[in-house]
Structure formats: structure tokens, C-alpha cells
Amino acid sequence: MSQLDKIDAQLIDSLQADGRLSIAKLAERLGMSEATCWRRHKRLEELGVIEGYQATLNRRKLGGNVLAFVQITCTQHSEAATAEFERIIQASSRMLSCHNTTGEADFLLQIIAQDLDDYSRFVEKVLRQLPGVSSIRSNISLREMKTTSHLPVGELLGL
């Protein structure tokens, strides 16, 4: 995105590290006036670079002890089947992410559950009900070695 510069990248990195930073603290950290910082921040929101703000939660402390990566293969790729598939995916709060992928499977899902019994019920009640599914292949995470939503802004922008 050629509209962004090094200062924008620093602003974004600062907000990724602490989304609760005030404009005053952000401006101080970046060595600029609050007005300039506010304008840059607002512009990043308007461009859709900053989509929102949220707290980072510890899934295990909330009972999310099972994290599954699920490969879904479909036999139906009609517009109607795809629309229904997407509707079900969007409605499921247990589904953390869904990606249409290349390779053997059509979709890769990331699903959270309390335990294996809870995950099994989810497979039966939700995944097996998806239209046109011919294969469900689950991989359960044994140990989470890294998880982040922080993007390497400077690298992606080539700065």
C-alpha cells in the first residue's frame, strides 16, 4: 500500500502492541503533535488498515482447551451450496477462522472447544451438517508454540 509510510508503520506497530494507547501517548512515542497523530490514526481507520480494536484473551483460562485444525473437502461447489456453507460458517461462534485453500482440502477451519467430547458434538451437530462435505479431517493441537495476530507491517510494506 503505497499510501503508507514509515511513520504509519510505527503507529500501527505501537497500536498492535497496545491497542489501548491514547492519542497523547501515541503522539509522544512517535515524536509528533497530538493533532498530527490523530489525523494519521483516523486516516488509517478510514483506509480500512485499522479494522477495529479488541482484547487478546487466554482461551485456556476461559475453558477453550481444545484447538482443532480441520480440513474440509466438498463435492458440491454450486453457488447455492457455497452460500449455505458460508452462512453456517459465519454463524458458528466456535469457528475461529475459515480459509478456502489450495491442495487436497477445499477449506481449512480453526475450531475451539472445551474438551474432546465438546469437539465431537460440534463435529456431529455442525460440521457433518455442512452441505456437500465429503471429508472431514481433524488435527488437534497438542501444544501451541506461537500464536499472534500482529502483522509485520514494515516488512509487508517494504520499509
GUPA-7707 format. One record per residue (C-alpha): x, y, z negated; residue number from 1; residue in one letter. Coordinates in Angstrom, 3 decimals, always signed. Each point is the difference from the previous one (the first is absolute). Example, Ala and Ser with C-alpha at 12.3 -4.5 7.8 and 13.67 -1.06 7.14 Angstrom:
{{+12.300, -4.500, -7.800}, 1, "A"}
{{+1.370, +3.440, +0.660}, 2, "S"}
END
This chain:
{{+0.000, +0.000, +0.000}, 1, "M"}
{{+1.949, +2.988, +1.323}, 2, "S"}
{{-2.074, +2.471, -2.047}, 3, "Q"}
{{+1.710, -1.129, -3.213}, 4, "L"}
{{+3.398, +1.118, -1.230}, 5, "D"}
{{+2.429, -0.937, -2.765}, 6, "K"}
{{-1.794, +2.165, -2.559}, 7, "I"}
{{-3.302, -1.722, +0.817}, 8, "D"}
{{+1.743, -3.353, -0.491}, 9, "A"}
{{+1.333, +1.137, -3.401}, 10, "Q"}
{{-3.452, +1.220, -1.002}, 11, "L"}
{{-1.557, -3.335, +1.005}, 12, "I"}
{{+2.724, -1.988, -1.783}, 13, "D"}
{{-0.572, +2.031, -3.164}, 14, "S"}
{{-3.741, -0.658, +0.123}, 15, "L"}
{{+0.545, -3.703, +0.669}, 16, "Q"}
{{+2.146, -0.168, -3.142}, 17, "A"}
{{-2.544, +1.974, -2.063}, 18, "D"}
{{-3.362, +0.819, +1.565}, 19, "G"}
{{-0.960, +2.070, -3.047}, 20, "R"}
{{+2.665, +2.662, +0.589}, 21, "L"}
{{-1.483, +3.482, -0.158}, 22, "S"}
{{+0.674, +2.426, +2.831}, 23, "I"}
{{+2.118, +2.019, -2.451}, 24, "A"}
{{+2.223, -2.993, -0.877}, 25, "K"}
{{+0.163, -1.083, +3.635}, 26, "L"}
{{+1.014, +3.498, +1.122}, 27, "A"}
{{+2.662, +0.157, -2.730}, 28, "E"}
{{+1.383, -3.412, +0.990}, 29, "R"}
{{+0.152, +1.028, +3.681}, 30, "L"}
{{+1.342, +3.498, -0.665}, 31, "G"}
{{-2.846, +1.944, +1.588}, 32, "M"}
{{-2.829, +2.288, -1.030}, 33, "S"}
{{-3.266, -1.510, -1.197}, 34, "E"}
{{-1.878, +1.626, +2.908}, 35, "A"}
{{+2.336, -1.539, +2.594}, 36, "T"}
{{-0.161, -3.363, -1.734}, 37, "C"}
{{-3.811, +0.126, -0.153}, 38, "W"}
{{-0.190, +0.825, +3.745}, 39, "R"}
{{+2.309, -2.883, +0.916}, 40, "R"}
{{-1.899, -2.371, -2.289}, 41, "H"}
{{-3.368, +1.072, +1.452}, 42, "K"}
{{+1.352, -0.384, +3.565}, 43, "R"}
{{+1.130, -3.584, -0.744}, 44, "L"}
{{-3.503, -0.790, -1.261}, 45, "E"}
{{-1.623, +1.620, +3.053}, 46, "E"}
{{+2.293, -1.947, +2.364}, 47, "L"}
{{-1.085, -3.214, -1.738}, 48, "G"}
{{+3.557, -0.765, -1.129}, 49, "V"}
{{-1.243, +0.080, -3.599}, 50, "I"}
{{-3.225, -2.013, -0.051}, 51, "E"}
{{-0.712, +0.030, -3.730}, 52, "G"}
{{+1.294, -0.489, -3.523}, 53, "Y"}
{{-0.310, -3.012, -2.266}, 54, "Q"}
{{+1.435, -1.606, -3.111}, 55, "A"}
{{+2.287, -3.017, +0.339}, 56, "T"}
{{-1.464, -2.813, -2.099}, 57, "L"}
{{+1.537, -3.120, -1.515}, 58, "N"}
{{-2.150, -2.788, +1.475}, 59, "R"}
{{+1.072, -2.570, -2.607}, 60, "R"}
{{-1.020, +2.231, -2.922}, 61, "K"}
{{-3.435, +0.220, +1.615}, 62, "L"}
{{-0.335, -3.769, +0.449}, 63, "G"}
{{+1.137, -0.217, +3.634}, 64, "G"}
{{+2.330, -2.942, -0.551}, 65, "N"}
{{-0.299, -1.603, +3.437}, 66, "V"}
{{+1.111, +1.755, +3.170}, 67, "L"}
{{-0.666, -1.944, +3.188}, 68, "A"}
{{+1.126, +0.635, +3.556}, 69, "F"}
{{-2.499, -1.614, +2.328}, 70, "V"}
{{+0.324, -0.700, +3.704}, 71, "Q"}
{{-3.312, -0.146, +1.850}, 72, "I"}
{{-0.375, -1.448, +3.476}, 73, "T"}
{{-3.218, +0.672, +1.906}, 74, "C"}
{{-1.678, -1.740, +2.905}, 75, "T"}
{{-2.451, +2.808, +0.733}, 76, "Q"}
{{+1.292, +3.344, +1.185}, 77, "H"}
{{-3.242, +1.521, +1.240}, 78, "S"}
{{-0.815, +3.583, -0.898}, 79, "E"}
{{-2.859, -1.114, -2.267}, 80, "A"}
{{+2.083, -2.605, -1.864}, 81, "A"}
{{+2.868, +2.465, -0.421}, 82, "T"}
{{-2.361, +2.700, -1.320}, 83, "A"}
{{-1.518, -2.409, -2.544}, 84, "E"}
{{+3.463, -1.222, -1.039}, 85, "F"}
{{+1.133, +3.588, -0.559}, 86, "E"}
{{-3.176, +0.869, -1.928}, 87, "R"}
{{+0.583, -2.887, -2.418}, 88, "I"}
{{+3.693, +0.873, -0.369}, 89, "I"}
{{-0.776, +3.666, -0.742}, 90, "Q"}
{{-2.649, -0.968, -2.582}, 91, "A"}
{{+2.301, -2.299, -1.989}, 92, "S"}
{{+1.660, +1.685, -2.972}, 93, "S"}
{{+2.291, -3.035, -0.494}, 94, "R"}
{{+1.560, +0.517, +3.407}, 95, "M"}
{{+2.894, +2.404, -0.493}, 96, "L"}
{{+1.033, +0.075, +3.648}, 97, "S"}
{{-0.871, -1.559, +3.334}, 98, "C"}
{{+2.195, +0.126, +3.093}, 99, "H"}
{{-0.747, -1.183, +3.529}, 100, "N"}
{{+3.290, -1.714, +0.881}, 101, "T"}
{{+1.991, -1.655, +2.729}, 102, "T"}
{{+1.112, -3.619, -0.356}, 103, "G"}
{{-2.012, -3.099, -0.888}, 104, "E"}
{{-2.599, +1.694, -2.199}, 105, "A"}
{{-2.294, +2.818, +1.060}, 106, "D"}
{{-0.119, +1.711, -3.404}, 107, "F"}
{{+2.146, +0.245, -3.113}, 108, "L"}
{{-1.877, +0.831, -3.190}, 109, "L"}
{{+1.249, +0.906, -3.457}, 110, "Q"}
{{-2.426, -1.097, -2.699}, 111, "I"}
{{+0.017, +0.419, -3.779}, 112, "I"}
{{-1.667, -2.361, -2.475}, 113, "A"}
{{-0.042, -0.647, -3.737}, 114, "Q"}
{{+1.205, -3.591, +0.301}, 115, "D"}
{{-0.033, -2.932, +2.431}, 116, "L"}
{{-3.620, -0.892, -0.822}, 117, "D"}
{{-1.051, +3.572, +0.731}, 118, "D"}
{{+1.963, -0.083, +3.266}, 119, "Y"}
{{-1.616, -3.320, +0.960}, 120, "S"}
{{-3.481, +1.502, -0.520}, 121, "R"}
{{+1.002, +2.987, +2.157}, 122, "F"}
{{+1.131, -2.324, +2.804}, 123, "V"}
{{-3.319, -1.879, -0.123}, 124, "E"}
{{-2.312, +3.005, -0.371}, 125, "K"}
{{+1.781, +2.513, +2.252}, 126, "V"}
{{+2.721, -1.389, +2.253}, 127, "L"}
{{-1.882, -3.111, +1.112}, 128, "R"}
{{-2.978, +2.229, +0.849}, 129, "Q"}
{{+1.944, +2.168, +2.436}, 130, "L"}
{{-1.314, -0.417, +3.555}, 131, "P"}
{{+2.062, -2.041, +2.446}, 132, "G"}
{{+2.688, -1.092, -2.467}, 133, "V"}
{{+1.676, -3.236, +1.039}, 134, "S"}
{{+2.887, -0.019, -2.478}, 135, "S"}
{{+0.769, +1.439, -3.438}, 136, "I"}
{{+3.570, -0.361, -1.214}, 137, "R"}
{{+0.869, +1.303, -3.476}, 138, "S"}
{{+3.381, +0.843, -1.458}, 139, "N"}
{{-0.009, +0.827, -3.706}, 140, "I"}
{{+2.650, +2.399, -1.289}, 141, "S"}
{{+2.127, -1.684, -2.654}, 142, "L"}
{{+2.005, +3.115, -0.853}, 143, "R"}
{{-0.325, +3.548, +1.199}, 144, "E"}
{{+3.500, +1.214, +0.790}, 145, "M"}
{{-0.921, +3.370, +1.486}, 146, "K"}
{{-3.162, +1.935, +0.558}, 147, "T"}
{{-0.286, +3.645, +0.944}, 148, "T"}
{{-2.169, +2.362, +1.926}, 149, "S"}
{{+2.800, +2.570, +0.256}, 150, "H"}
{{+1.000, +0.647, +3.591}, 151, "L"}
{{+3.603, +0.827, +0.978}, 152, "P"}
{{-1.082, +3.365, +1.395}, 153, "V"}
{{+3.398, +1.375, +0.981}, 154, "G"}
{{+0.912, -3.222, +1.828}, 155, "E"}
{{-3.328, -0.201, +1.851}, 156, "L"}
{{+0.342, +3.611, +1.101}, 157, "L"}
{{+3.647, -0.455, +0.939}, 158, "G"}
{{+1.177, +2.676, -2.436}, 159, "L"}
END
